[in-house]
């Protein structure tokens, strides 16, 4: 299996190895609901401040240690102390309750806790390389990682003996290795190469929707971008279908906001912004930003701002160039500033930017809260935006699904009337696997979620003559 050399927080070894070697207590489905995994059942008390998780009794760690409530409670306490997800701030204690259960006591209701638990995999306390997943870590050196099959995996014995993970500097080199037969899977097929890869008969490609969206984030402290009417006009000026086709090579779909459109609580907003450049021009005129008289040698513009772009990923440069053209059509000058990943993160945290072009996770409502609520603890994004705080708090403290849905409707209204960003597109991703494997693919699901079920395709029987 090949991985790209440049790895973000949402790709690469940091997510792949835990995905194959550890298991969460429960997992999030594509619609944002939860299904059982290490926890076979769960229940809230009436006040929604006490959550009991009933654990499976047939789970072993890779060293043969049984998964027990005591071990799970210890692992959870460590993750809570590390503030690994936002809802853990609401947990006051974790206790063992009976032979097969742990109970989390909350200081106040937090609707994000269940989906957040799906983001936390359980490893042996003090030994993060020992999990309960289908494969166990055998060796790791430099750019290579070797995982061996765990025969006592509680969901069934994997059919693949081992997974070898190599990192390649370019996709071209990884593809060449695959064509030579020394590589069985490409972790990610770039948008530029996907049509070529799909045409190769020795390889099968599998595409699936990624719950990651790309927003153009505004710093609302900017002298012009602080005006909500300007930000609304920018949204009206965007042809998102063209952005997807030209910027993402058609591998995605337009975004209405930061909430995953397949989420169970999502309701399409009746106030959603539609592509209307004429309305955008009129809105900018009314806000006092008219196009000035033409000056020789200069492009007339209403105003200008600088957009920071992550220089190490061609997706963002392509999208930025399409955005630049669409903004020029309504008289806005967007200048591009390519930055390294380190410099980009520093700008996002410090608030030293006009606008940012980035990708963000969006399947869980807790991630929407983390990104778009004004900083109250660990800073993730420092844009100065506070307008959505009230709606986000209502969603977080909701005691029922209906309350969550009502909160989502309110949040989408706020994002339309006072947008913190231009939400551009949800993405598609493709993986490529040698045709020698039956990957048991399910529609719209990442094939990496069931590697333990992959089977080598049996060679055709020889015919004697």
LINHU-V437847 format. One record per residue. N is the residue number from 1. RES is the residue in one letter. SS is DSSP state (hx for helix, st for strand, lp for the rest). OMEGA is omega in whole degrees, 0 to 359 (999 if undefined). Layout:
n=N res=RES ss=SS omega=OMEGA
n=N res=RES ss=SS omega=OMEGA
This chain:
n=1 res=X ss=lp omega=180
n=2 res=X ss=st omega=176
n=3 res=X ss=st omega=174
n=4 res=X ss=st omega=180
n=5 res=X ss=lp omega=178
n=6 res=X ss=lp omega=185
n=7 res=X ss=lp omega=176
n=8 res=X ss=lp omega=179
n=9 res=X ss=lp omega=183
n=10 res=X ss=lp omega=180
n=11 res=X ss=lp omega=170
n=12 res=X ss=lp omega=186
n=13 res=X ss=hx omega=185
n=14 res=X ss=hx omega=176
n=15 res=X ss=hx omega=185
n=16 res=X ss=hx omega=183
n=17 res=X ss=hx omega=176
n=18 res=X ss=hx omega=179
n=19 res=X ss=hx omega=183
n=20 res=X ss=hx omega=186
n=21 res=X ss=hx omega=181
n=22 res=X ss=lp omega=179
n=23 res=X ss=st omega=174
n=24 res=X ss=st omega=175
n=25 res=X ss=lp omega=174
n=26 res=X ss=st omega=183
n=27 res=X ss=st omega=180
n=28 res=X ss=st omega=175
n=29 res=X ss=lp omega=181
n=30 res=X ss=lp omega=180
n=31 res=X ss=lp omega=178
n=32 res=X ss=lp omega=177
n=33 res=X ss=lp omega=183
n=34 res=X ss=st omega=175
n=35 res=X ss=st omega=186
n=36 res=X ss=st omega=171
n=37 res=X ss=lp omega=176
n=38 res=X ss=lp omega=171
n=39 res=X ss=st omega=182
n=40 res=X ss=st omega=179
n=41 res=X ss=st omega=177
n=42 res=X ss=st omega=182
n=43 res=X ss=st omega=174
n=44 res=X ss=st omega=169
n=45 res=X ss=lp omega=185
n=46 res=X ss=lp omega=182
n=47 res=X ss=lp omega=183
n=48 res=X ss=lp omega=176
n=49 res=X ss=lp omega=178
n=50 res=X ss=st omega=182
n=51 res=X ss=st omega=177
n=52 res=X ss=st omega=178
n=53 res=X ss=st omega=177
n=54 res=X ss=st omega=187
n=55 res=X ss=st omega=171
n=56 res=X ss=lp omega=180
n=57 res=X ss=lp omega=186
n=58 res=X ss=lp omega=185
n=59 res=X ss=lp omega=177
n=60 res=X ss=st omega=168
n=61 res=X ss=lp omega=184
n=62 res=X ss=lp omega=179
n=63 res=X ss=lp omega=178
n=64 res=X ss=lp omega=179
n=65 res=X ss=lp omega=179
n=66 res=X ss=st omega=172
n=67 res=X ss=lp omega=181
n=68 res=X ss=lp omega=176
n=69 res=X ss=hx omega=180
n=70 res=X ss=hx omega=179
n=71 res=X ss=hx omega=179
n=72 res=X ss=hx omega=179
n=73 res=X ss=hx omega=179
n=74 res=X ss=hx omega=179
n=75 res=X ss=hx omega=180
n=76 res=X ss=hx omega=179
n=77 res=X ss=hx omega=179
n=78 res=X ss=hx omega=180
n=79 res=X ss=hx omega=178
n=80 res=X ss=hx omega=179
n=81 res=X ss=hx omega=180
n=82 res=X ss=lp omega=181
n=83 res=X ss=lp omega=186
n=84 res=X ss=lp omega=173
n=85 res=X ss=lp omega=190
n=86 res=X ss=hx omega=185
n=87 res=X ss=hx omega=180
n=88 res=X ss=hx omega=176
n=89 res=X ss=hx omega=179
n=90 res=X ss=hx omega=184
n=91 res=X ss=st omega=181
n=92 res=X ss=st omega=180
n=93 res=X ss=st omega=173
n=94 res=X ss=st omega=184
n=95 res=X ss=st omega=174
n=96 res=X ss=st omega=181
n=97 res=X ss=lp omega=181
n=98 res=X ss=lp omega=185
n=99 res=X ss=lp omega=186
n=100 res=X ss=lp omega=184
n=101 res=X ss=st omega=170
n=102 res=X ss=st omega=181
n=103 res=X ss=st omega=176
n=104 res=X ss=st omega=177
n=105 res=X ss=st omega=181
n=106 res=X ss=st omega=175
n=107 res=X ss=lp omega=178
n=108 res=X ss=lp omega=181
n=109 res=X ss=lp omega=178
n=110 res=X ss=lp omega=183
n=111 res=X ss=lp omega=181
n=112 res=X ss=lp omega=188
n=113 res=X ss=hx omega=181
n=114 res=X ss=hx omega=178
n=115 res=X ss=hx omega=178
n=116 res=X ss=hx omega=177
n=117 res=X ss=hx omega=178
n=118 res=X ss=lp omega=180
n=119 res=X ss=lp omega=185
n=120 res=X ss=lp omega=177
n=121 res=X ss=st omega=184
n=122 res=X ss=st omega=173
n=123 res=X ss=lp omega=178
n=124 res=X ss=st omega=179
n=125 res=X ss=lp omega=181
n=126 res=X ss=lp omega=181
n=127 res=X ss=st omega=188
n=128 res=X ss=lp omega=181
n=129 res=X ss=lp omega=178
n=130 res=X ss=lp omega=181
n=131 res=X ss=lp omega=180
n=132 res=X ss=lp omega=187
n=133 res=X ss=lp omega=185
n=134 res=X ss=lp omega=179
n=135 res=X ss=st omega=179
n=136 res=X ss=st omega=182
n=137 res=X ss=st omega=179
n=138 res=X ss=st omega=179
n=139 res=X ss=st omega=178
n=140 res=X ss=st omega=183
n=141 res=X ss=st omega=178
n=142 res=X ss=lp omega=184
n=143 res=X ss=lp omega=185
n=144 res=X ss=st omega=178
n=145 res=X ss=st omega=179
n=146 res=X ss=st omega=176
n=147 res=X ss=st omega=178
n=148 res=X ss=st omega=178
n=149 res=X ss=st omega=175
n=150 res=X ss=lp omega=187
n=151 res=X ss=lp omega=183
n=152 res=X ss=lp omega=177
n=153 res=X ss=lp omega=190
n=154 res=X ss=lp omega=181
n=155 res=X ss=lp omega=179
n=156 res=X ss=lp omega=182
n=157 res=X ss=lp omega=179
n=158 res=X ss=lp omega=180
n=159 res=X ss=lp omega=180
n=160 res=X ss=lp omega=183
n=161 res=X ss=lp omega=186
n=162 res=X ss=st omega=174
n=163 res=X ss=st omega=176
n=164 res=X ss=st omega=183
n=165 res=X ss=st omega=178
n=166 res=X ss=st omega=177
n=167 res=X ss=st omega=180
n=168 res=X ss=st omega=182
n=169 res=X ss=lp omega=180
n=170 res=X ss=lp omega=177
n=171 res=X ss=hx omega=178
n=172 res=X ss=hx omega=181
n=173 res=X ss=hx omega=178
n=174 res=X ss=hx omega=180
n=175 res=X ss=hx omega=178
n=176 res=X ss=hx omega=178
n=177 res=X ss=hx omega=179
n=178 res=X ss=hx omega=180
n=179 res=X ss=hx omega=176
n=180 res=X ss=lp omega=179
n=181 res=X ss=lp omega=180
n=182 res=X ss=lp omega=180
n=183 res=X ss=lp omega=184
n=184 res=X ss=lp omega=183
n=185 res=X ss=st omega=168
n=186 res=X ss=st omega=182
n=187 res=X ss=lp omega=180
n=188 res=X ss=lp omega=176
n=189 res=X ss=lp omega=183
n=190 res=X ss=lp omega=180
n=191 res=X ss=lp omega=180
n=192 res=X ss=lp omega=186
n=193 res=X ss=lp omega=191
n=194 res=X ss=hx omega=181
n=195 res=X ss=hx omega=178
n=196 res=X ss=hx omega=181
n=197 res=X ss=hx omega=180
n=198 res=X ss=hx omega=181
n=199 res=X ss=lp omega=182
n=200 res=X ss=lp omega=187
n=201 res=X ss=lp omega=182
n=202 res=X ss=lp omega=184
n=203 res=X ss=st omega=172
n=204 res=X ss=st omega=177
n=205 res=X ss=st omega=183
n=206 res=X ss=st omega=180
n=207 res=X ss=st omega=181
n=208 res=X ss=st omega=179
n=209 res=X ss=st omega=176
n=210 res=X ss=st omega=178
n=211 res=X ss=st omega=177
n=212 res=X ss=st omega=180
n=213 res=X ss=st omega=179
n=214 res=X ss=st omega=175
n=215 res=X ss=st omega=165
n=216 res=X ss=st omega=189
n=217 res=X ss=st omega=179
n=218 res=X ss=st omega=168
n=219 res=X ss=lp omega=187
n=220 res=X ss=lp omega=171
n=221 res=X ss=lp omega=180
n=222 res=X ss=lp omega=185
n=223 res=X ss=lp omega=178
n=224 res=X ss=lp omega=184
n=225 res=X ss=lp omega=175
n=226 res=X ss=lp omega=180
n=227 res=X ss=lp omega=182
n=228 res=X ss=hx omega=179
n=229 res=X ss=hx omega=176
n=230 res=X ss=hx omega=180
n=231 res=X ss=hx omega=175
n=232 res=X ss=hx omega=179
n=233 res=X ss=hx omega=178
n=234 res=X ss=hx omega=178
n=235 res=X ss=hx omega=179
n=236 res=X ss=hx omega=184
n=237 res=X ss=lp omega=188
n=238 res=X ss=lp omega=172
n=239 res=X ss=lp omega=187
n=240 res=X ss=hx omega=176
n=241 res=X ss=hx omega=178
n=242 res=X ss=hx omega=178
n=243 res=X ss=hx omega=180
n=244 res=X ss=hx omega=183
n=245 res=X ss=hx omega=185
n=246 res=X ss=hx omega=184
n=247 res=X ss=hx omega=183
n=248 res=X ss=lp omega=180
n=249 res=X ss=lp omega=178
n=250 res=X ss=lp omega=184
n=251 res=X ss=lp omega=179
n=252 res=X ss=st omega=176
n=253 res=X ss=st omega=182
n=254 res=X ss=st omega=179
n=255 res=X ss=lp omega=175
n=256 res=X ss=lp omega=181
n=257 res=X ss=lp omega=183
n=258 res=X ss=lp omega=181
n=259 res=X ss=lp omega=180
n=260 res=X ss=lp omega=187
n=261 res=X ss=lp omega=176
n=262 res=X ss=lp omega=180
n=263 res=X ss=lp omega=184
n=264 res=X ss=lp omega=182
n=265 res=X ss=lp omega=185
n=266 res=X ss=lp omega=174
n=267 res=X ss=lp omega=181
n=268 res=X ss=lp omega=184
n=269 res=X ss=lp omega=176
n=270 res=X ss=lp omega=182
n=271 res=X ss=lp omega=184
n=272 res=X ss=lp omega=182
n=273 res=X ss=lp omega=178
n=274 res=X ss=lp omega=180
n=275 res=X ss=lp omega=183
n=276 res=X ss=lp omega=183
n=277 res=X ss=hx omega=178
n=278 res=X ss=hx omega=177
n=279 res=X ss=hx omega=179
n=280 res=X ss=hx omega=180
n=281 res=X ss=hx omega=180
n=282 res=X ss=hx omega=180
n=283 res=X ss=hx omega=179
n=284 res=X ss=hx omega=176
n=285 res=X ss=hx omega=182
n=286 res=X ss=hx omega=179
n=287 res=X ss=lp omega=178
n=288 res=X ss=lp omega=181
n=289 res=X ss=lp omega=179
n=290 res=X ss=lp omega=177
n=291 res=X ss=lp omega=183
n=292 res=X ss=lp omega=176
n=293 res=X ss=lp omega=182
n=294 res=X ss=lp omega=175
n=295 res=X ss=lp omega=183
n=296 res=X ss=lp omega=176
n=297 res=X ss=lp omega=180
n=298 res=X ss=lp omega=175
n=299 res=X ss=lp omega=180
n=300 res=X ss=lp omega=180
n=301 res=X ss=lp omega=179
n=302 res=X ss=lp omega=177
n=303 res=X ss=st omega=178
n=304 res=X ss=st omega=172
n=305 res=X ss=st omega=182
n=306 res=X ss=st omega=179
n=307 res=X ss=st omega=176
n=308 res=X ss=st omega=184
n=309 res=X ss=st omega=177
n=310 res=X ss=st omega=189
n=311 res=X ss=lp omega=187
n=312 res=X ss=lp omega=180
n=313 res=X ss=lp omega=185
n=314 res=X ss=hx omega=179
n=315 res=X ss=hx omega=188
n=316 res=X ss=hx omega=178
n=317 res=X ss=hx omega=179
n=318 res=X ss=hx omega=179
n=319 res=X ss=hx omega=182
n=320 res=X ss=hx omega=180
n=321 res=X ss=hx omega=177
n=322 res=X ss=hx omega=177
n=323 res=X ss=hx omega=182
n=324 res=X ss=hx omega=180
n=325 res=X ss=hx omega=181
n=326 res=X ss=hx omega=177
n=327 res=X ss=hx omega=179
n=328 res=X ss=hx omega=181
n=329 res=X ss=lp omega=178
n=330 res=X ss=lp omega=174
n=331 res=X ss=lp omega=176
n=332 res=X ss=st omega=180
n=333 res=X ss=st omega=177
n=334 res=X ss=st omega=179
n=335 res=X ss=st omega=183
n=336 res=X ss=st omega=177
n=337 res=X ss=st omega=178
n=338 res=X ss=st omega=182
n=339 res=X ss=st omega=171
n=340 res=X ss=lp omega=181
n=341 res=X ss=hx omega=180
n=342 res=X ss=hx omega=180
n=343 res=X ss=hx omega=180
n=344 res=X ss=hx omega=180
n=345 res=X ss=hx omega=180
n=346 res=X ss=hx omega=178
n=347 res=X ss=hx omega=181
n=348 res=X ss=hx omega=183
n=349 res=X ss=hx omega=184
n=350 res=X ss=hx omega=183
n=351 res=X ss=lp omega=180
n=352 res=X ss=lp omega=178
n=353 res=X ss=lp omega=170
n=354 res=X ss=lp omega=179
n=355 res=X ss=st omega=179
n=356 res=X ss=st omega=172
n=357 res=X ss=st omega=191
n=358 res=X ss=st omega=170
n=359 res=X ss=st omega=182
n=360 res=X ss=st omega=176
n=361 res=X ss=st omega=185
n=362 res=X ss=lp omega=183
n=363 res=X ss=lp omega=181
n=364 res=X ss=lp omega=179
n=365 res=X ss=hx omega=178
n=366 res=X ss=hx omega=177
n=367 res=X ss=hx omega=176
n=368 res=X ss=hx omega=178
n=369 res=X ss=hx omega=185
n=370 res=X ss=hx omega=183
n=371 res=X ss=hx omega=193
n=372 res=X ss=hx omega=171
n=373 res=X ss=lp omega=179
n=374 res=X ss=lp omega=186
n=375 res=X ss=lp omega=177
n=376 res=X ss=lp omega=179
n=377 res=X ss=lp omega=177
n=378 res=X ss=lp omega=183
n=379 res=X ss=lp omega=175
n=380 res=X ss=lp omega=181
n=381 res=X ss=lp omega=183
n=382 res=X ss=lp omega=182
n=383 res=X ss=lp omega=182
n=384 res=X ss=lp omega=184
n=385 res=X ss=lp omega=180
n=386 res=X ss=lp omega=190
n=387 res=X ss=lp omega=184
n=388 res=X ss=lp omega=187
n=389 res=X ss=hx omega=184
n=390 res=X ss=hx omega=180
n=391 res=X ss=hx omega=179
n=392 res=X ss=hx omega=178
n=393 res=X ss=hx omega=178
n=394 res=X ss=hx omega=178
n=395 res=X ss=hx omega=183
n=396 res=X ss=hx omega=184
n=397 res=X ss=lp omega=181
n=398 res=X ss=lp omega=180
n=399 res=X ss=lp omega=180
n=400 res=X ss=lp omega=178
n=401 res=X ss=hx omega=180
n=402 res=X ss=hx omega=178
n=403 res=X ss=hx omega=177
n=404 res=X ss=hx omega=181
n=405 res=X ss=hx omega=179
n=406 res=X ss=hx omega=177
n=407 res=X ss=hx omega=178
n=408 res=X ss=hx omega=177
n=409 res=X ss=hx omega=179
n=410 res=X ss=hx omega=181
n=411 res=X ss=hx omega=179
n=412 res=X ss=hx omega=176
n=413 res=X ss=hx omega=179
n=414 res=X ss=hx omega=181
n=415 res=X ss=hx omega=177
n=416 res=X ss=hx omega=184
n=417 res=X ss=hx omega=182
n=418 res=X ss=lp omega=190
n=419 res=X ss=lp omega=176
n=420 res=X ss=lp omega=185
n=421 res=X ss=st omega=165
n=422 res=X ss=st omega=182
n=423 res=X ss=st omega=194
n=424 res=X ss=st omega=189
n=425 res=X ss=st omega=166
n=426 res=X ss=st omega=190
n=427 res=X ss=st omega=169
n=428 res=X ss=st omega=177
n=429 res=X ss=st omega=179
n=430 res=X ss=st omega=172
n=431 res=X ss=st omega=181
n=432 res=X ss=st omega=182
n=433 res=X ss=st omega=176
n=434 res=X ss=st omega=180
n=435 res=X ss=lp omega=178
n=436 res=X ss=lp omega=181
n=437 res=X ss=st omega=168
n=438 res=X ss=st omega=187
n=439 res=X ss=lp omega=178
n=440 res=X ss=lp omega=186
n=441 res=X ss=lp omega=173
n=442 res=X ss=lp omega=182
n=443 res=X ss=lp omega=174
n=444 res=X ss=lp omega=179
n=445 res=X ss=lp omega=179
n=446 res=X ss=lp omega=183
n=447 res=X ss=hx omega=179
n=448 res=X ss=hx omega=181
n=449 res=X ss=hx omega=181
n=450 res=X ss=hx omega=180
n=451 res=X ss=hx omega=182
n=452 res=X ss=hx omega=179
n=453 res=X ss=hx omega=179
n=454 res=X ss=lp omega=180
n=455 res=X ss=st omega=171
n=456 res=X ss=st omega=178
n=457 res=X ss=lp omega=181
n=458 res=X ss=lp omega=178
n=459 res=X ss=lp omega=179
n=460 res=X ss=lp omega=180
n=461 res=X ss=lp omega=179
n=462 res=X ss=lp omega=181
n=463 res=X ss=lp omega=179
n=464 res=X ss=lp omega=181
n=465 res=X ss=lp omega=999
